[in-house]
Amino acid sequence: MRKIVLAAAAGFGLLTLAACSEKTQDAAEATATSATEDLSASASDAADAAGDAAVEASEAAADAGVAAKDAGAEAADAAGDAAAAASQAAADAEAEMKK
């Protein structure tokens, strides 16, 4: 009788251990799934941020190009105005010398 009780207790212990193992496995699976979802969301957020940064960099480069073009045009206008003023001053000086 004692052997039957010990065998039953051992069997019950094994069933309890198997149930715990299944619960542990389910918990581990849920944790892995959650971690995968978090990693996927983080990667998606990082990709979105990188895309936004690339768009902003492109817009900044375009703005810098427009500003450089405008500055070049203004410098050319100023040089033209300075040349015209110098030419006029030379003509005025020549006219004064002839008087």
Residue pairs with C-beta under 8 A, 6 or more apart in sequence:
none
